[in-house]
Amino acid sequence: MILTPGNAVPMLFAAGPNLLFQDNKLDPGPLRHVVRCLATGILHHHDFDRDAESLVVADTMRAQAPVLRSKYAALWSRLDETCGTGGRVLFMRGWWAVLQHPDSAPRQDPVGGYDFEGVVSSIGARYPRLDFEMMFVNYGPRTIADPRARFVDVDYSREACDWRGSDLGWDEVFDGIELTPAGMTTRQQLAALAQA
């Protein structure tokens, strides 16, 4: 899992994977729970080696960077191939306060100044032939002029849930958005999409 601050999203869509895993920009932080990219603010939770206590092994980070750059470049190439030729895509951007990590700088997503328009326009600039919507999840009641932006809130309070959230809440969000055949739960839909 990587956590990407909102201001890094337009930068990434403009520059592609070139911003990722720069040797002199990787910081495991004092607690070594997560590696933070100083250039983008991205938090890498599972990319780097860990020791027996599940702490990031700082000594191997530099050696791992080229392999990770190659891995993410391949993933980015796949995204470009999927989105560059057109078609229909739903992007999602979520805010969950529980994902705030002690090694990370405070996240700015829920407060004023978040560039929702910049996120949407950066996707449109990279993929001009793509028919897409950008779903912003749990940012509260907001709207922007760009019709490709959709704002929804997921209610996690009605059932026990993990970091992925509430099945009931996600089922309500996806009601009316045809992703996969009707009658499937949200997790079944997402699993089917991942296999496609």
N, C-alpha and C positions, 0 to 999 in steps of 0.2 A: 504494500500500500504506500502511495505517496500522497502527501497533503500539499496542495498547491495554493498559496495565497492568491486572492483575486487579482491583485495587480500584476502577478506573474503570467496570468492566462493570456492577455493580449501580447505580452512579450514573447511567449512561447509560440503562439500562432504566427507571429511575424518572423521570428528567427528560426523556428523549427528546433530540432534537438541539439543544435550547436551550443545552447546555453547550459546543457546538462553535464554534470560530472567534470567540471573544470577542476584540475588538481588543486590549485591554490584557493579554491572557493568552497571546499568541503570542511565542515566543522562538526565533530561529534559532540560538542558541548561538554560542560563540566561533568554531567551525570552519565554521558555515553549511552543514553537510551535511544537516541535517534540521530541521524546525520542531517545537518541543515546545510543547504546550499546558500552561501552568503550572497551570491549574485541574484538569486530569484526568491529566496525564502522557502523553497520547497523542502519538505521534511521527508526523508527517505527512511521508512520504518523497517523494511525487510530486504534491502538491496545489499547490505554490507555484512561481512562476517561478524559473528558474535562469539563471546567466550562462554565458559560454563555457567556464568552468572547472567547470561543473556545481555551482556553489555557489548557495545560496538568495539571491535578490535581496531583501534586507531592506527596501529602499525601497518595494517594490510590495506588500508583505504586507497592509498595512491596506486598500488599494484592492481587493485580491482577496477579502478576508474576506466581504463581502456575497454575492458570486457563489458562493463555496464554501458558505456557510450555506444558500443556496437549493438548491444541488446536493444537499447531504447531507440537507436537510429532505425533498426529493423521494424520495431513497433510503429515508429512515426511514419516510415515508408508505407506500412500497411494502412495506416490511417489516411495518408495522402492518396493511395490507390483507391480506397473505399470511397472517399469523399470527393476526390478530384474529378471524377467522371460524371458527377451529378447524382441523382437519386434522392431519397428522402431519409433524413437522419434526425433523431432526437438526442441532443446533448443535454447533460444534466450537471448542475453545479449546486452542491448542498452546503449548508451551514449547520454544524452540530457542535454545540458548546462543549460536549463531552470529549471531543477530539483535541481540545487544547492540551498541549503536552508541556510538562515542566521545563524541558530543554528548549522550547521554542519561544520566539518573540511573541508578544500578544498579537492575536489575529485581529485584523481590522474589518473583517467582512460585515458584521452586523451593524456597524456604525456608519454615519454619514460619510460621503466621499467615495463609496464603492462605485466603480465605473462599470455599471451594468451595460451601458451602451457600447463601451470599449470592448467588452468581452464579445458581444454579439457582432459588432462590426468587424472585429479581427477574424472571426470565423468566416464571415461573408467575404472578406478581402482575400483570405487564403483559398477559399473554395467558392468562386463566383458562380459556378453552375449548380451548386448544391441547394436543394430545397430542404431547409432545416428549421427547427425550433430549438431554442435554448430554454430549458426549464430551470428556473432558480427556485431551490427548495429551502423553505424555512427562513426566508429573509423578511417575513412580515408582509403586510398589505402594501404592495408597490405596483407601479406601472411605469413603463417608458413608452416613448412614441413608436419604437420599432415593433411591428407586429410579430416578429419572430421570437420575441421574449414572452415567456409564460412564467408567472409567479404562483407557486402553490406552497401551502404549509401542510406538513404531515403531523398528525396527532399521534404521539407515542405514548400517551398517558393511559390508554385503555387496555394494555396488555404488557406482560413482561417481554422485553425485547433486548437484543444485543446491539452491537455497533451498527448493524445494517438497518435498524429501525423496526417499525411495527408493520407486520403483514397487513393488518386491517387498514392502517393509515396509507400504506402504499397502494393497496387495492383501490381505495377511494381516489387517490391521485390518478391512477391509470385508467379509471373508469372513463370510457369515451375516447381513449387513445388506443387505436387498434395496433398493437404490437405483434401479437400472436393470436392463435384461435381463442375464441371466447370460452369461458369456463375454467381457465387456468388461473391459479393463484399468481401473485406477482413474482414470487420466487421461482415458480415453474416457468413463467414467461421469461424472466431474466436468464435462467439456466438454458432455455431453448435458444435465446438470442446469442448466448455465449458459444453455443455449439454450432451456430450457423456460419 
